[in-house]
Amino acid sequence: MPNDTTSTPRGGLPSSQTALLVIDAQTSLIAEGAWDAEAILARIENLIEQARREGSPVVFVVDRRVEPDAGIHPSLSVDPGDPVVEKGFCDSFLSTRLAEVLDDRAAGRLIVAGLQTDYCIDTTCRRAASLGYDVILVADAHTTFDHEHLEAPEIIAHHNRILRDFPAGEGRIRVVPAAEVSFRDRAPTAGAEPA
């Protein structure tokens, strides 16, 4: 699934479509104290609205291990036609139907937001790039929790830094702030980070 507009993904369709991938924005996970959750959720909702305006598919990924409320956070708009992919690992592609869902939508470019920066966001971005997707990690639309060695803002900044221009064969990861995300532009500003 090379990152140019003339290539074809595994399904044989042109890979010119951009999809928004919202990972683990689940009620109980957010309620556990995700850093800056209200602002992150607002940015994710803005991305969802922007994707819909620009005709891009919105795909939700949820972790079936989240309890007691594994539902997508109520502040986010989920349309009846939006695919919801269940996963059981940090890698949103591992043992899921995500690749098929993206292929069905001819998505060769992914805009990624959600939780947790240091687990599912990091792993899914790297896996997507290694599969040939052009990945845009939204710098200020992913979050995590404080840990014993680092606080959440440091973890987020670290991942934005190491993933900001991450090549992986035909795929790659770039990091772009939400204000600069375009679902039509194939080449957003690389390496940008929020202040």
PyMOL commands that set and color helices and strands:
alter all, ss='L'
color gray80, all
select helices_A, chain A and resi 27-31+37-53+98-104+117-130+152-163+178-180
alter helices_A, ss='H'
color red, helices_A
select strands_A, chain A and resi 17-23+58-63+84-87+107-115+134-143+165-168+171-176
alter strands_A, ss='S'
color yellow, strands_A
deselect
rebuild
show_as cartoon
